[in-house]
Amino acid sequence: MVGVIAELIPCLLTLFAMVLTLACGVPAAGLTFALSMFLGAGLTLAAVAVIVARIWLVATVTSHGASIERLSRLLEGLTRAMLVASASRSFGHRGKHRSSLARNGSRLGG
């Protein structure tokens, strides 16, 4: 069990704590310590990743601001065109449906 925990978290302090708690007969305390070390290391690495990503994003926007703005406008235009095409297609089908019902003598809603 100590070997499994030591492989998951390769830290001498965690290994020492696990061996000590196993020797004292309190393995739950060792597992709790290992879990807290794991969560602490994970949160620290996540915070560093967020800081590095923010620095990279700011640098990218600063150096390529004009091209990013052009790309943003292009994507916005494409999105608008897709919405208009979808709406016109939707209204086109609805009109055909109503006209076929009118030809058959059926009423809408009744």
VOVEXVEX-930721 format. One record per residue (C-alpha): residue number from 1; residue in one letter; y, z, x. Coordinates in nm, 3 decimals, always signed. Each point is the difference from the previous one (the first is absolute). Example, Ala and Ser with C-alpha at 12.3 -4.5 7.8 and 13.67 -1.06 7.14 Angstrom:
2
  seq  type        v        w        u
    1     A   -0.450   +0.780   +1.230
    2     S   +0.344   -0.066   +0.137
***
This chain:
110
  seq  type        v        w        u
    1     M   +0.000   +0.000   +0.000
    2     V   +0.238   +0.082   +0.284
    3     G   -0.075   -0.338   +0.154
    4     V   +0.087   -0.180   -0.323
    5     I   +0.334   +0.179   -0.030
    6     A   +0.072   -0.056   +0.369
    7     E   -0.063   -0.372   -0.042
    8     L   +0.224   -0.023   -0.306
    9     I   +0.285   +0.183   +0.172
   10     P   -0.029   -0.031   +0.378
   11     C   +0.208   +0.306   +0.083
   12     L   -0.111   +0.278   +0.232
   13     L   +0.187   +0.259   -0.203
   14     T   -0.182   -0.103   -0.317
   15     L   -0.333   +0.002   +0.180
   16     F   +0.074   +0.347   +0.140
   17     A   +0.101   +0.128   -0.344
   18     M   -0.316   -0.142   -0.157
   19     V   -0.226   +0.158   +0.263
   20     L   +0.183   +0.333   -0.032
   21     T   -0.018   +0.007   -0.379
   22     L   -0.368   -0.099   +0.006
   23     A   -0.069   +0.280   +0.249
   24     C   +0.183   +0.247   -0.225
   25     G   -0.192   -0.124   -0.303
   26     V   +0.302   -0.142   -0.186
   27     P   -0.048   -0.379   +0.004
   28     A   +0.237   -0.046   -0.297
   29     A   +0.291   +0.123   +0.213
   30     G   -0.085   -0.255   +0.269
   31     L   -0.020   -0.281   -0.252
   32     T   +0.332   +0.106   -0.149
   33     F   +0.155   -0.001   +0.346
   34     A   -0.146   -0.344   +0.074
   35     L   +0.128   -0.134   -0.331
   36     S   +0.348   +0.136   +0.066
   37     M   +0.001   -0.156   +0.347
   38     F   -0.115   -0.331   -0.152
   39     L   +0.270   +0.004   -0.269
   40     G   +0.268   +0.103   +0.249
   41     A   -0.088   -0.281   +0.238
   42     G   -0.017   -0.250   -0.287
   43     L   +0.339   +0.099   -0.140
   44     T   +0.157   -0.010   +0.345
   45     L   -0.135   -0.349   +0.067
   46     A   +0.113   -0.117   -0.344
   47     A   +0.353   +0.133   +0.063
   48     V   +0.015   -0.177   +0.336
   49     A   -0.120   -0.323   -0.163
   50     V   +0.270   +0.024   -0.268
   51     I   +0.270   +0.055   +0.262
   52     V   -0.121   -0.292   +0.213
   53     A   -0.025   -0.226   -0.306
   54     R   +0.355   +0.090   -0.103
   55     I   +0.134   -0.073   +0.347
   56     W   -0.185   -0.335   +0.003
   57     L   +0.127   -0.089   -0.347
   58     V   +0.360   +0.081   +0.087
   59     A   -0.023   -0.202   +0.322
   60     T   -0.157   -0.295   -0.181
   61     V   +0.259   -0.002   -0.277
   62     T   +0.283   +0.035   +0.252
   63     S   -0.115   -0.288   +0.216
   64     H   -0.125   -0.231   -0.278
   65     G   +0.227   +0.100   -0.288
   66     A   +0.121   -0.351   -0.088
   67     S   -0.346   -0.155   -0.006
   68     I   -0.137   +0.292   -0.203
   69     E   +0.283   -0.048   -0.250
   70     R   -0.079   -0.372   -0.031
   71     L   -0.368   +0.076   -0.048
   72     S   +0.085   +0.262   -0.261
   73     R   +0.214   -0.249   -0.194
   74     L   -0.273   -0.264   +0.021
   75     L   -0.263   +0.241   -0.133
   76     E   +0.236   +0.112   -0.277
   77     G   +0.058   -0.363   -0.101
   78     L   -0.373   -0.073   -0.002
   79     T   -0.061   +0.309   -0.213
   80     R   +0.265   -0.110   -0.249
   81     A   -0.149   -0.349   -0.018
   82     M   -0.348   +0.143   -0.063
   83     L   +0.133   +0.226   -0.277
   84     V   +0.182   -0.289   -0.168
   85     A   -0.309   -0.220   +0.025
   86     S   -0.220   +0.274   -0.143
   87     A   +0.240   +0.069   -0.286
   88     S   +0.042   -0.367   -0.088
   89     R   -0.377   -0.049   +0.005
   90     S   -0.047   +0.304   -0.221
   91     F   +0.261   -0.116   -0.251
   92     G   -0.145   -0.353   +0.012
   93     H   -0.348   +0.122   -0.103
   94     R   +0.143   +0.217   -0.275
   95     G   +0.189   -0.295   -0.148
   96     K   -0.314   -0.218   -0.002
   97     H   -0.193   +0.277   -0.169
   98     R   +0.255   +0.035   -0.277
   99     S   +0.022   -0.372   -0.061
  100     S   -0.380   -0.032   -0.029
  101     L   -0.005   +0.285   -0.251
  102     A   +0.274   -0.164   -0.202
  103     R   -0.194   -0.329   -0.008
  104     N   -0.312   +0.175   -0.126
  105     G   +0.195   +0.164   -0.281
  106     S   -0.048   +0.351   +0.139
  107     R   +0.275   +0.259   +0.005
  108     L   +0.092   +0.223   +0.285
  109     G   -0.072   +0.365   -0.070
  110     G   -0.186   -0.054   -0.322
***
